[in-house]
Amino acid sequence: MKYVKLLFLVTLFSACRGGQTSSVQAEGDTVTFKYATLLSVVRYDGYVVASLQNPWKEGMTLHRYVLIPSDCEVPPHIPSGTIIRTPLRRSMMFTTVHCAMLMSLEKENSISGVADLKYIKIPWIQEQVQKGKIADVGDGLSPVVEKIIDQRPDAIFLSPFENSGGYGKLEEIDIPLVECAEYMEKTPLGRAEWLRFYGILFGCEQKADSLFEEVDKHYNALKAMVTQKNRPSVLLDKVTGSVWYVPGGQSTIGQMIQDAGGDYPWAKDEHSGSVSLPFEAVLEKAGEADVWLFRYSSDHDITYAELSAEHHGYDQFSAFRQKNVYGCDVERSPFYEESPFRPDWLLNDFIRILHPEIEGLAPLRYYKRL
């Protein structure tokens, strides 16, 4: 009788093949991530479970997804979570970052609609919207839900925020919400490694793995070119409104400055996001920084005169006086579209600026000297 029972249990471990579904699931195969810490993926026979950790509440799960091939029935016994039928063929993208990511995976034809079109500076996306092939569903914070329903997307990709209060009506229309929390990873390569998760969702896992391997190899090769002897100090960004938002020491940008052989004044800060500071606090801590790098939005290259006119105190910084300032115009460069998943390209810029003596680097891609 013992062996009869064992045989009975074994027959229950069958995958989703030809419409058949599994009723019992044994241990799965865990996908190993090299850098990403907020993402875990386990493969089972017939489905995949992807769990996203809550970056704001340690030990808590932000979202769990159960990925089931679209040509299979849903197994009767699966873990709780949002079911997504893969591969995704019609998706609604709420950020320019993820539109660009899909283009890098050659899955741009999977985009059925976008939100916040005015912030998407990808010519192909703009053209497809004009042709009516991609829907514009309006503002990302208050999209036109009826337009989204009309597109019948397989999933909606959006960025979660701490204490956001949820997604309103989007949670009521029975379309899976993919919460893109990779921007909360604490390392540039950890963020970029989410490419592999998106590759699973869109059925291009091999291409995604290959692309990330290329990014990983190139990033570490660039990092190895930097010596620890000469480390110029770096000031980042500028005043916005009445405060100065500096990247925290645990932010991806803050860590990239260090990987590029720079000395970042807030390196010991433990924030992974930005830190808001008064102008005086920034001047006190980074007034003698060797290099000043900032992002701005304009239809032309900013000048020292324009920069000085923005805030009367900028001329007190050593980098300003020494004319060692670099700006990244996010309107005319693909900084936001590319750098999250191609941190190696941004690292190249940082190294080229901080260490002009290093040969063999690519030309500046995002930043330009004022």
C-alpha positions in Angstrom: 0.0 0.0 0.0 2.9 2.4 0.7 4.2 2.0 -2.8 0.7 2.4 -4.3 0.3 5.7 -2.5 3.8 6.8 -3.7 2.9 5.9 -7.3 -0.4 7.9 -6.9 1.5 11.0 -5.7 4.0 10.7 -8.5 1.3 10.8 -11.2 0.1 14.1 -9.8 3.3 15.9 -10.7 2.6 16.5 -14.3 3.2 19.8 -16.2 0.9 21.9 -18.3 1.2 20.0 -21.6 -1.4 19.8 -24.3 -4.0 21.4 -22.0 -3.3 19.2 -19.0 -2.6 20.9 -15.7 -0.7 20.0 -12.6 -2.5 19.5 -9.4 0.5 19.2 -7.1 3.8 21.0 -7.3 7.1 20.0 -5.9 10.2 22.1 -5.4 11.0 24.6 -8.1 14.2 25.7 -9.7 15.3 29.1 -8.4 16.7 31.5 -11.0 20.0 32.9 -9.7 20.4 36.7 -9.8 23.9 38.1 -9.6 23.1 41.6 -8.4 19.3 42.2 -8.1 18.1 41.9 -4.5 14.5 42.9 -4.8 13.6 40.1 -7.2 13.2 36.4 -6.9 12.1 34.0 -9.6 11.3 30.3 -9.2 10.5 27.9 -12.1 7.9 25.2 -11.5 6.6 22.6 -13.9 4.1 24.6 -15.9 4.5 28.0 -14.4 6.9 30.6 -12.9 6.5 32.5 -9.7 8.1 35.9 -9.5 8.2 37.8 -6.2 9.1 41.4 -5.7 10.3 42.5 -2.3 8.9 45.7 -0.9 11.8 48.2 -1.0 10.2 50.3 1.7 9.2 47.6 4.2 11.9 45.1 4.8 10.8 41.5 4.8 7.5 42.3 3.1 6.4 41.3 -0.4 5.4 44.1 -2.8 3.8 41.8 -5.4 3.8 38.2 -6.4 3.2 37.1 -10.0 2.3 33.7 -11.3 3.4 33.4 -15.0 1.6 30.8 -17.0 2.1 30.1 -20.7 -0.8 31.4 -22.7 -1.3 28.1 -24.5 -1.8 26.2 -21.2 -4.8 26.0 -18.9 -4.3 27.5 -15.4 -3.3 24.7 -13.0 -5.8 24.1 -10.2 -3.2 24.4 -7.4 -0.9 27.4 -7.8 0.4 30.0 -5.2 -1.6 33.1 -4.6 -0.6 36.1 -6.8 -1.4 38.0 -9.9 -1.7 35.6 -12.9 0.0 36.8 -16.1 -0.2 34.8 -19.3 3.1 34.8 -21.1 4.6 35.9 -23.4 3.1 39.3 -23.2 2.0 40.6 -26.7 0.0 43.8 -25.9 1.3 45.9 -23.0 0.6 49.4 -21.7 3.8 51.3 -20.7 3.7 54.2 -18.3 7.3 55.2 -18.5 9.8 56.1 -21.2 12.4 53.9 -19.5 10.4 50.7 -20.1 9.5 51.7 -23.7 13.2 52.0 -24.4 13.9 48.8 -22.6 11.5 46.9 -24.8 13.1 48.4 -27.9 16.5 47.1 -26.7 14.9 43.7 -26.5 13.3 44.1 -30.0 9.9 43.9 -28.5 8.6 47.4 -29.3 5.7 45.9 -31.3 4.4 44.6 -28.0 3.6 48.2 -26.9 -0.2 48.8 -27.4 -0.4 52.1 -25.4 1.6 54.6 -23.4 0.9 57.2 -20.7 2.7 60.5 -20.2 3.5 60.7 -23.9 5.0 64.2 -23.5 7.9 62.6 -21.5 8.6 59.9 -24.0 11.3 61.3 -26.3 11.6 58.2 -28.5 10.8 59.1 -32.1 9.5 55.7 -33.0 6.9 55.8 -30.2 5.8 59.3 -31.1 5.4 58.2 -34.8 3.3 55.1 -33.8 1.0 57.3 -31.7 0.5 59.7 -34.6 -0.3 56.8 -36.9 -2.8 55.4 -34.4 -0.9 52.2 -33.9 -0.1 53.0 -30.2 -2.7 54.5 -28.0 -2.1 57.6 -25.8 -4.0 57.0 -22.6 -3.2 60.4 -21.0 -1.5 61.3 -17.7 0.1 58.5 -15.8 -1.4 59.6 -12.5 -4.9 59.8 -13.9 -5.1 57.9 -17.2 -8.2 57.5 -19.3 -9.2 54.0 -18.2 -11.7 53.6 -21.0 -8.9 53.9 -23.5 -6.8 51.3 -21.7 -9.8 48.9 -21.7 -10.3 49.4 -25.4 -6.7 48.3 -26.1 -7.2 45.1 -24.1 -3.6 44.9 -22.9 -2.1 41.8 -21.3 -0.5 44.0 -18.6 0.2 47.5 -17.5 3.8 48.5 -16.5 4.1 51.3 -14.0 6.5 52.4 -11.3 5.5 52.0 -7.6 6.1 54.7 -5.0 6.2 54.7 -1.3 2.9 55.6 0.3 1.3 56.1 -3.1 -2.1 55.0 -1.9 -2.6 52.5 -4.7 -3.5 52.8 -8.4 -7.1 53.8 -8.2 -9.4 52.6 -11.0 -6.5 50.7 -12.6 -6.9 48.1 -9.8 -10.5 47.5 -10.7 -10.3 46.7 -14.4 -8.8 43.2 -14.1 -5.6 43.9 -16.0 -2.3 42.7 -14.3 -0.2 45.6 -13.0 3.5 45.0 -13.3 5.2 47.1 -10.6 8.6 48.1 -12.0 10.5 48.6 -8.8 14.0 48.1 -10.3 14.8 51.8 -9.7 14.9 51.0 -5.9 17.8 48.5 -6.4 20.9 49.7 -4.6 23.4 49.0 -7.4 23.5 50.0 -11.0 23.9 46.4 -12.2 21.2 45.2 -9.8 18.8 47.6 -11.5 19.9 46.6 -14.9 19.5 42.9 -14.1 15.8 43.3 -14.1 16.2 43.0 -17.9 16.1 39.2 -17.3 12.7 39.4 -15.5 11.3 41.4 -18.4 12.8 39.0 -20.8 10.8 36.1 -19.2 7.6 38.2 -19.4 8.0 39.0 -23.1 9.3 35.6 -24.2 12.8 36.7 -25.1 14.7 35.4 -22.1 17.8 34.3 -24.0 18.1 37.8 -25.6 17.6 39.5 -22.3 20.2 37.3 -20.5 22.7 37.9 -23.3 22.1 41.7 -23.2 22.6 41.8 -19.5 25.7 39.7 -19.7 27.1 42.3 -22.2 26.2 45.2 -19.8 27.8 43.3 -16.8 31.0 42.5 -18.6 31.4 46.1 -20.1 30.6 47.8 -16.7 33.2 45.8 -14.8 35.8 46.2 -17.5 35.4 50.0 -17.3 35.5 49.9 -13.5 38.8 47.9 -13.7 40.4 50.7 -15.7 40.2 53.1 -12.8 43.0 53.3 -10.3 42.4 54.3 -6.7 45.2 56.9 -6.5 43.6 59.9 -8.1 40.0 60.4 -7.0 38.5 63.8 -8.0 35.7 65.0 -5.8 32.3 65.3 -7.5 29.3 67.5 -6.9 26.0 66.3 -8.5 22.9 68.2 -9.8 21.7 71.6 -8.7 19.0 73.6 -6.9 15.4 72.7 -7.7 12.9 75.1 -6.3 14.2 76.0 -2.9 16.2 72.8 -2.2 19.1 70.9 -3.6 18.4 67.2 -4.2 21.6 65.2 -4.0 21.7 61.5 -4.7 22.1 59.5 -1.5 25.3 57.5 -0.9 23.4 54.2 -1.6 21.8 55.5 -4.8 22.9 54.0 -8.1 24.3 57.4 -9.3 26.2 57.9 -6.0 27.7 54.4 -6.3 28.6 54.9 -10.0 30.6 58.0 -9.1 32.6 55.8 -6.8 33.0 53.1 -9.4 34.2 55.7 -11.8 37.0 56.6 -9.4 35.4 59.7 -8.0 35.2 60.9 -4.4 31.5 61.6 -3.6 30.9 63.8 -0.6 27.8 61.9 0.4 29.3 58.5 -0.1 28.6 57.5 3.6 25.0 58.6 3.4 22.7 55.6 3.7 19.8 56.8 1.5 19.2 55.0 -1.8 17.1 57.9 -3.2 17.7 61.6 -3.2 18.4 63.7 -0.1 16.9 67.2 0.0 19.3 69.8 1.4 19.5 73.6 1.7 21.9 75.4 -0.6 24.2 76.3 2.3 24.6 72.7 3.4 25.7 71.6 -0.1 28.1 74.5 -0.4 29.7 73.7 3.0 30.2 70.0 2.1 31.0 70.2 -1.6 32.1 73.8 -2.2 35.6 72.6 -3.1 34.6 69.7 -5.3 36.8 69.3 -8.4 34.0 68.5 -10.9 30.3 69.5 -11.0 27.9 67.3 -13.0 24.2 68.2 -13.3 21.1 67.4 -15.4 18.9 70.0 -16.9 16.1 70.4 -19.5 16.5 72.9 -22.3 16.5 73.3 -26.1 20.1 74.5 -26.2 23.4 74.0 -24.4 23.4 75.9 -21.0 26.1 78.5 -20.5 28.0 79.6 -17.4 26.1 82.9 -17.6 22.7 81.2 -17.6 23.8 78.9 -14.8 25.0 81.8 -12.7 21.7 83.6 -13.3 19.7 80.7 -12.0 21.2 81.0 -8.5 23.5 83.8 -7.2 25.5 81.3 -5.1 26.7 79.0 -7.9 29.8 81.0 -8.5 31.0 80.2 -5.0 31.7 76.6 -6.1 35.3 75.8 -7.0 34.3 73.7 -10.0 32.4 76.7 -11.4 35.3 79.1 -10.9 37.7 76.5 -12.5 35.2 76.0 -15.4 35.0 72.3 -14.8 31.3 71.9 -15.1 29.4 69.3 -17.2 25.7 69.3 -18.1 23.4 66.6 -19.3 20.4 68.0 -21.3 17.7 65.3 -20.7 15.6 66.9 -23.4 18.1 66.2 -26.2 19.9 63.2 -24.9 18.6 59.7 -24.1 19.8 59.8 -20.5 16.5 58.7 -18.9 15.7 56.2 -21.6 19.0 54.4 -21.7 21.0 54.7 -18.5 18.8 52.6 -16.2 19.4 49.4 -18.2 22.7 50.5 -19.7 24.7 51.8 -16.7 27.9 50.9 -18.5 27.3 53.7 -21.0 26.8 56.2 -18.2 29.8 54.9 -16.3 31.9 55.5 -19.5 30.9 59.2 -19.4 31.8 59.5 -15.7 35.2 57.9 -16.2 36.0 60.0 -19.2 35.1 63.2 -17.3 36.9 62.3 -14.1 39.9 60.6 -15.7 40.7 62.1 -19.1 44.1 60.4 -18.9 42.5 57.0 -19.5 42.6 56.0 -23.1 40.3 53.8 -25.1 37.0 55.2 -23.8 34.0 56.0 -26.0 33.0 59.6 -26.6 30.7 61.3 -24.1 27.2 60.2 -24.7 25.1 62.2 -22.2 27.2 65.0 -20.6 28.9 68.0 -22.3 31.3 70.4 -20.8 29.8 73.9 -20.4 
